[in-house]
Amino acid sequence: MKKVSLTLTGLFVFATAYGAAYKIPEQSTRSMGTSGAYFAGANSADAAYFNPAGMVWIEDKDKTLIELGAKYILLPKINFYGIARDPVNINPAPPITGAKTSKEEFIVPYFHFILPAGERTRFGFSFVTPFGLSKRWSADYQRGTAEEFTLKTFEFDTTVAYQVDDRLSLGAGIRALYSTGQIKYRREPIYRINMNGESGIYFGYLLSAALKLSDNLRVATIYRSEIKPEINGTAQGYMLLPGPTVYPISTEGNVKVILPAEWRLGLSYDYSENTTVDLTYEITFWGRYNKLDINFEDPVAESNLGIPKPKNWHDSKTIRLGLIHKFNQKFTGMLGIAYDETPIPQSTLGFELPDANGWIFSVGSLWNPKPNLELGVAYLYVKKFDRTVNNANMNGDFSDMKAHLFNVSLGYKF
């Protein structure tokens, strides 16, 4: 179990950082094409996820809306140059060296679905992967704490919207989340650990509201609750104990991880009949992530590997600006830019999640060959700033922290 805990926790920490490291906020073509700014003006099937309260403002209230899509994610190699401190202090003065992560590639599916339910009510359903990805190191000291971190999360949301009057609507939803993870680390001949695990299904909620300030200006807000899954799994490997004695490890374990709450506030302004500008401010409440505590059932493994590790993250903030312009009845273009803040302080940053503040840029387009059919494509580029880190794990510089995301989608209404 311990294996999963460590895996998932480290992974959640690592993975969640993409919109604050590897959190993945972009879950549709419109969202990716606007760098995640698409929110208050959500007007398609993806409103079921991004702004449930806004579902009732979508035209054709008697229509069913569907969006099916997939993201291709490419994480190029990250460079580190400097001193990676020996995790077991065999070499207390390791040399200055360079190291790179492995390149990572993923394909991630999603869908959104909105059903009509009368004049004032609509129901929505979404399947998304809001956290995930992976990081792998092959250099000796780096793999001592992060040879591989891999996380997969799957979330299914059921939402409902109610139109209070001509200007105000409210939304709410239930979130169901399931996760799997794997973690490997080794510093031979001292230790080698391979962990795998999964959570059960854990639930959270969301609350949203949308207000029309005028015919062309809308404001919206949403709060997604914190979810604290317990990850259970197994750990296999060995440790070298005094003697020296090789102690085999085969145990279960568990850990409770924090998937942080999130709050968004957004404005959407129709500059003209064909042009919409979205501005979104987002806070991810990482400040509750203070330590990583993995529990092993094996008492020897617990006393050596189960010591809580301080994290002391802080809340991260992101501001997003997007533009959607309809050129004609068949073609729509999108642009976006965002500034993203990392939640990880220098004092606890590790090789499992090299991260920094950075910029996000995106572009996308929609094609409607028929009035009820839509094809979408979008590209998003994340560029993190180079970061110098000096703490108990390292003294050096991270560079080339970036990501490329491509999205394709099919939308239909009937």
Wavefront OBJ file of the C-alpha trace (Angstrom):
o trace
v 0.000 0.000 0.000
v 2.786 2.266 0.870
v 3.991 2.033 -2.630
v 0.812 3.470 -3.998
v 0.667 6.161 -1.410
v 4.085 7.380 -2.191
v 3.447 7.033 -5.841
v 0.181 8.832 -5.828
v 1.119 11.473 -3.419
v 4.333 12.299 -5.145
v 2.499 12.095 -8.383
v -0.338 14.260 -7.343
v 2.148 16.724 -6.160
v 4.046 16.348 -9.339
v 1.099 16.079 -11.596
v -0.966 18.756 -10.151
v 1.524 21.242 -10.984
v 0.732 21.680 -14.673
v -1.669 24.457 -14.268
v 0.346 24.820 -11.236
v 2.888 22.324 -12.640
v 1.091 19.337 -14.169
v -2.496 19.954 -13.332
v -4.396 19.789 -16.629
v -7.099 22.489 -16.657
v -7.611 22.428 -20.434
v -10.317 19.811 -21.051
v -11.796 20.886 -24.400
v -10.833 22.524 -27.696
v -12.178 25.933 -26.644
v -10.393 25.777 -23.307
v -7.080 24.778 -24.855
v -7.386 27.319 -27.675
v -7.796 30.147 -25.136
v -5.130 28.975 -22.606
v -7.884 28.020 -20.170
v -9.503 31.495 -20.154
v -12.732 30.064 -21.639
v -15.049 29.985 -18.619
v -17.650 32.728 -18.054
v -18.575 32.650 -21.747
v -18.774 28.849 -22.022
v -21.444 28.178 -24.647
v -20.975 24.601 -25.795
v -21.124 21.060 -24.391
v -17.984 21.713 -22.316
v -19.959 24.172 -20.159
v -21.019 21.041 -18.255
v -17.487 20.984 -16.816
v -16.198 24.553 -16.933
v -19.290 26.572 -16.003
v -22.320 24.409 -15.175
v -24.434 27.438 -14.224
v -23.965 28.734 -17.761
v -25.567 25.672 -19.360
v -28.976 27.362 -19.250
v -27.728 30.339 -21.302
v -26.765 28.171 -24.280
v -29.062 28.654 -27.279
v -31.293 25.834 -28.527
v -32.443 24.853 -25.041
v -34.255 21.826 -26.429
v -31.032 20.435 -27.944
v -28.640 17.767 -26.666
v -24.969 18.777 -26.993
v -21.970 16.436 -27.170
v -18.205 16.961 -27.429
v -15.794 14.034 -27.769
v -12.090 14.742 -27.818
v -8.543 13.726 -27.018
v -5.303 15.485 -26.081
v -1.798 14.548 -27.136
v 0.711 15.752 -24.534
v 4.442 15.969 -25.192
v 6.860 16.734 -22.344
v 10.380 17.285 -23.742
v 13.466 16.521 -21.683
v 14.156 18.793 -18.699
v 17.797 19.711 -18.076
v 19.489 19.946 -14.695
v 23.023 21.225 -14.198
v 24.637 21.429 -10.804
v 24.983 19.302 -7.688
v 22.412 16.592 -6.988
v 22.991 15.673 -3.368
v 23.458 11.979 -2.617
v 20.211 10.794 -0.914
v 22.142 8.320 1.271
v 25.276 10.452 1.702
v 27.675 7.821 0.345
v 29.364 10.685 -1.451
v 28.857 13.796 0.718
v 30.500 16.024 -1.911
v 29.104 14.884 -5.288
v 30.529 16.557 -8.403
v 28.787 19.168 -10.517
v 27.120 17.270 -13.345
v 24.309 17.481 -15.857
v 21.237 15.251 -16.176
v 18.071 15.072 -18.231
v 14.636 13.561 -17.750
v 13.175 11.207 -20.312
v 10.794 12.571 -22.934
v 7.157 11.784 -22.062
v 4.149 11.356 -24.377
v 0.479 10.786 -23.523
v -2.906 10.587 -25.216
v -5.800 11.613 -22.938
v -9.498 11.276 -23.905
v -12.481 13.255 -22.566
v -16.161 13.917 -23.265
v -18.866 16.453 -22.343
v -22.621 15.978 -22.602
v -25.552 18.351 -21.928
v -29.209 17.312 -21.784
v -32.249 19.632 -21.868
v -34.665 19.408 -18.930
v -37.282 22.095 -19.455
v -37.158 25.863 -19.851
v -35.051 26.623 -16.763
v -33.008 23.465 -16.147
v -30.229 21.520 -17.824
v -28.150 18.496 -16.824
v -24.507 17.937 -17.734
v -22.027 15.044 -17.672
v -18.254 15.185 -18.161
v -15.415 12.673 -18.174
v -11.997 14.324 -17.773
v -8.455 13.643 -16.540
v -7.646 16.720 -14.406
v -4.335 15.474 -12.944
v -1.628 13.227 -14.300
v 1.448 12.671 -16.398
v 4.900 11.350 -15.546
v 8.565 12.118 -14.910
v 11.593 9.809 -15.208
v 15.301 10.286 -14.421
v 18.170 7.895 -15.243
v 21.133 9.653 -13.553
v 22.229 8.017 -10.266
v 21.479 10.758 -7.747
v 18.252 11.922 -9.414
v 16.809 8.423 -9.562
v 17.609 8.058 -5.868
v 14.333 9.915 -5.242
v 12.592 9.963 -8.641
v 13.457 7.239 -11.122
v 9.815 7.272 -12.213
v 6.660 9.054 -11.102
v 3.547 8.189 -13.096
v -0.028 9.191 -12.248
v -3.388 8.685 -13.927
v -6.609 10.231 -12.629
v -10.116 9.870 -14.008
v -12.994 12.138 -13.012
v -16.685 11.881 -13.864
v -18.891 14.888 -13.083
v -22.683 15.060 -12.948
v -23.970 18.653 -12.952
v -27.245 20.548 -12.978
v -28.080 24.193 -13.756
v -31.156 26.228 -12.832
v -32.111 29.611 -14.293
v -33.297 31.809 -11.409
v -34.357 34.705 -13.655
v -33.333 36.389 -16.903
v -29.904 37.334 -15.521
v -28.932 34.841 -12.805
v -28.362 31.100 -12.954
v -26.937 28.627 -10.444
v -25.175 25.306 -10.893
v -23.966 22.415 -8.778
v -22.420 19.028 -9.314
v -20.997 15.830 -7.857
v -17.442 14.805 -8.763
v -16.291 11.162 -8.696
v -12.532 10.555 -8.972
v -10.390 7.421 -9.330
v -6.584 7.265 -9.508
v -3.722 4.894 -10.247
v -0.003 5.471 -9.859
v 3.488 4.026 -9.993
v 6.716 5.165 -8.402
v 10.270 3.865 -8.599
v 13.433 5.060 -6.894
v 16.801 3.441 -6.180
v 20.319 4.137 -4.952
v 22.093 0.876 -5.441
v 23.390 -0.997 -3.524
v 21.605 0.772 -0.628
v 17.958 0.487 -1.671
v 15.591 -0.177 -4.543
v 11.823 0.431 -4.343
v 9.060 -0.229 -6.879
v 5.515 0.750 -5.858
v 2.104 0.457 -7.509
v -1.370 1.264 -6.280
v -4.813 2.667 -6.797
v -7.532 4.463 -4.934
v -11.177 3.635 -4.685
v -13.731 6.158 -5.930
v -13.734 9.389 -3.937
v -16.295 12.145 -4.166
v -16.251 15.925 -4.169
v -18.589 18.686 -5.247
v -18.701 21.894 -7.249
v -20.812 25.050 -6.985
v -21.146 27.687 -9.694
v -23.046 30.855 -10.524
v -23.408 32.908 -13.699
v -24.717 36.468 -13.981
v -25.517 38.572 -17.043
v -24.443 42.106 -16.164
v -25.645 43.265 -19.587
v -26.462 41.740 -22.953
v -22.761 41.486 -23.834
v -21.073 41.161 -20.418
v -21.196 38.037 -18.218
v -19.506 37.130 -14.963
v -19.179 33.637 -13.516
v -17.597 31.884 -10.574
v -17.023 28.249 -9.621
v -15.663 26.429 -6.591
v -14.413 22.847 -6.789
v -13.994 21.105 -3.465
v -10.889 19.450 -2.138
v -10.754 15.657 -2.561
v -8.564 13.550 -0.249
v -8.252 10.024 -1.659
v -6.480 7.297 0.252
v -4.124 5.423 -2.024
v -3.528 1.749 -1.278
v -0.947 -0.504 -2.874
v 2.163 -2.607 -2.542
v 5.900 -1.948 -2.393
v 8.612 -4.349 -3.570
v 12.383 -4.020 -3.259
v 15.148 -4.090 -0.667
v 17.128 -2.013 1.835
v 20.679 -2.448 3.073
v 20.624 -2.432 6.873
v 23.612 -2.240 9.280
v 25.567 -5.468 9.394
v 25.421 -5.169 6.435
v 22.156 -7.058 5.906
v 20.009 -6.977 2.798
v 16.416 -6.628 3.989
v 13.786 -7.638 1.388
v 10.680 -5.442 1.166
v 7.280 -6.796 0.211
v 4.582 -4.870 1.999
v 1.336 -2.984 1.717
v 0.798 0.624 2.639
v -1.390 3.678 2.322
v -1.335 7.437 2.200
v -3.934 10.173 2.145
v -3.273 12.740 -0.545
v -4.762 16.164 -1.108
v -6.253 17.155 -4.434
v -6.676 20.849 -3.749
v -9.799 22.937 -3.929
v -9.999 25.472 -6.765
v -11.821 28.786 -7.174
v -12.324 30.679 -10.431
v -13.732 34.084 -11.259
v -14.266 35.041 -14.869
v -15.540 37.815 -17.137
v -16.721 37.319 -20.701
v -17.314 40.302 -22.982
v -18.858 40.164 -26.454
v -16.909 42.891 -28.214
v -19.074 42.371 -31.268
v -21.516 39.800 -32.565
v -18.575 37.646 -33.685
v -15.821 38.404 -31.119
v -15.655 37.366 -27.456
v -12.931 38.137 -24.919
v -12.575 36.014 -21.759
v -10.591 36.947 -18.649
v -10.244 34.356 -15.872
v -8.545 34.473 -12.468
v -7.860 31.143 -10.783
v -6.597 30.066 -7.355
v -5.575 26.473 -6.591
v -5.453 25.952 -2.832
v -2.204 24.035 -2.534
v -1.494 25.637 0.851
v -3.017 22.621 2.621
v -0.259 20.361 1.276
v 2.200 20.541 4.166
v 3.785 17.092 4.216
v 3.992 13.741 2.466
v 3.354 10.911 4.940
v 3.502 7.369 3.580
v 2.540 4.513 5.875
v 4.097 1.045 5.444
v 2.634 -1.988 7.156
v 6.138 -3.489 7.474
v 7.553 -1.876 10.654
v 11.141 -1.928 9.357
v 10.139 -0.255 6.099
v 7.997 2.222 8.042
v 10.821 3.224 10.395
v 13.260 3.727 7.513
v 11.046 4.944 4.658
v 7.872 6.196 6.326
v 9.238 9.369 7.888
v 6.976 12.313 6.885
v 8.578 14.685 4.386
v 7.805 18.415 4.616
v 6.337 20.065 1.491
v 4.868 23.393 2.711
v 3.379 24.362 -0.639
v 1.500 27.630 -1.056
v -1.671 28.518 -2.954
v -0.950 29.104 -6.642
v -2.592 31.744 -8.824
v -3.136 31.879 -12.575
v -4.522 34.648 -14.778
v -5.808 33.792 -18.267
v -6.859 35.879 -21.270
v -8.549 34.429 -24.355
v -10.053 35.614 -27.640
v -12.641 33.782 -29.764
v -13.553 35.240 -33.167
v -16.103 33.844 -35.594
v -14.915 34.599 -39.130
v -18.042 33.238 -40.789
v -20.703 30.564 -40.311
v -18.143 27.790 -40.747
v -14.853 28.993 -39.237
v -13.960 30.252 -35.749
v -10.475 31.110 -34.473
v -9.056 31.239 -30.928
v -6.023 32.730 -29.185
v -4.932 32.631 -25.561
v -2.239 33.638 -23.098
v -1.842 32.921 -19.365
v 0.631 33.500 -16.548
v 0.954 30.535 -14.199
v 2.464 30.456 -10.712
v 4.098 27.376 -9.182
v 3.014 26.299 -5.685
v 6.386 24.739 -4.826
v 8.838 26.688 -2.631
v 12.562 26.400 -3.250
v 13.094 24.704 0.122
v 11.128 21.549 -0.758
v 11.414 21.317 -4.540
v 12.614 17.857 -5.590
v 13.459 15.955 -8.746
v 10.023 14.304 -8.820
v 8.558 17.674 -9.767
v 10.877 20.330 -11.186
v 8.634 23.349 -11.596
v 8.653 27.143 -11.893
v 6.452 30.079 -12.796
v 5.792 30.382 -16.494
v 3.771 31.500 -19.514
v 1.138 29.637 -21.518
v 0.327 30.412 -25.175
v -2.314 28.809 -27.380
v -4.158 28.891 -30.690
v -7.125 26.936 -32.025
v -9.912 26.745 -34.588
v -13.403 25.328 -35.051
v -14.955 24.209 -38.323
v -18.713 23.699 -38.801
v -19.252 21.770 -42.053
v -22.930 21.531 -41.004
v -24.880 23.652 -38.500
v -25.108 20.764 -36.029
v -21.578 19.368 -36.556
v -18.299 20.826 -35.294
v -14.663 19.783 -35.692
v -12.050 21.417 -33.475
v -8.259 21.562 -33.183
v -6.055 23.464 -30.729
v -2.402 23.758 -29.738
v -1.015 24.952 -26.402
v 2.586 25.678 -25.402
v 3.798 25.929 -21.802
v 7.155 27.583 -21.090
v 8.399 27.585 -17.514
v 11.155 29.954 -16.433
v 14.605 28.523 -15.746
v 14.969 28.042 -12.001
v 17.955 27.983 -9.649
v 17.417 25.806 -6.574
v 19.582 25.341 -3.478
v 18.132 23.058 -0.812
v 18.742 19.705 0.885
v 18.203 17.849 -2.421
v 20.250 19.914 -4.859
v 22.180 23.041 -5.752
v 21.775 23.775 -9.416
v 19.667 25.007 -12.320
v 16.657 23.561 -14.117
v 16.097 24.599 -17.732
v 13.977 23.645 -20.756
v 10.862 23.091 -18.637
v 8.103 23.142 -21.241
v 5.176 21.191 -22.656
v 3.289 20.893 -25.953
v -0.418 19.959 -26.036
v -2.556 19.208 -29.089
v -6.333 18.736 -28.941
v -8.828 17.389 -31.466
v -12.576 17.200 -30.925
v -15.892 16.342 -32.501
v -19.005 18.241 -31.435
v -22.598 17.479 -32.289
v -26.048 18.713 -31.286
v -29.435 17.165 -31.982
l 1 2 3 4 5 6 7 8 9 10 11 12 13 14 15 16 17 18 19 20 21 22 23 24 25 26 27 28 29 30 31 32 33 34 35 36 37 38 39 40 41 42 43 44 45 46 47 48 49 50 51 52 53 54 55 56 57 58 59 60 61 62 63 64 65 66 67 68 69 70 71 72 73 74 75 76 77 78 79 80 81 82 83 84 85 86 87 88 89 90 91 92 93 94 95 96 97 98 99 100 101 102 103 104 105 106 107 108 109 110 111 112 113 114 115 116 117 118 119 120 121 122 123 124 125 126 127 128 129 130 131 132 133 134 135 136 137 138 139 140 141 142 143 144 145 146 147 148 149 150 151 152 153 154 155 156 157 158 159 160 161 162 163 164 165 166 167 168 169 170 171 172 173 174 175 176 177 178 179 180 181 182 183 184 185 186 187 188 189 190 191 192 193 194 195 196 197 198 199 200 201 202 203 204 205 206 207 208 209 210 211 212 213 214 215 216 217 218 219 220 221 222 223 224 225 226 227 228 229 230 231 232 233 234 235 236 237 238 239 240 241 242 243 244 245 246 247 248 249 250 251 252 253 254 255 256 257 258 259 260 261 262 263 264 265 266 267 268 269 270 271 272 273 274 275 276 277 278 279 280 281 282 283 284 285 286 287 288 289 290 291 292 293 294 295 296 297 298 299 300 301 302 303 304 305 306 307 308 309 310 311 312 313 314 315 316 317 318 319 320 321 322 323 324 325 326 327 328 329 330 331 332 333 334 335 336 337 338 339 340 341 342 343 344 345 346 347 348 349 350 351 352 353 354 355 356 357 358 359 360 361 362 363 364 365 366 367 368 369 370 371 372 373 374 375 376 377 378 379 380 381 382 383 384 385 386 387 388 389 390 391 392 393 394 395 396 397 398 399 400 401 402 403 404 405 406 407 408 409 410 411 412 413 414
